Amino acid sequence: GMPNTNYLFAYSTTTQAVINPTTFQGITFDANPEIDGWTTQGASGFIPNATGVYQITYTAAVGKNTSIIGNDYASIR
């Protein structure tokens, strides 16, 4: 069979603060221990070396700063 190529596993364990609550912002990754067939672009960009359709799976944890009064919202795309 064909070898498993063009895969990427990246993660971050640091807290990432919201810079502007009305603007979408990128997230950064501390590590990408499993990468093949991809090029990194800084801490938050990944470029596949091959054209294709890729499955992207993610998990996110959202917390509230209890010192801020207001509504809690999160949108992850």
Salt bridges, closest charged atoms under 4 A:
ASP72 OD1 - LYS64 NZ 3.28
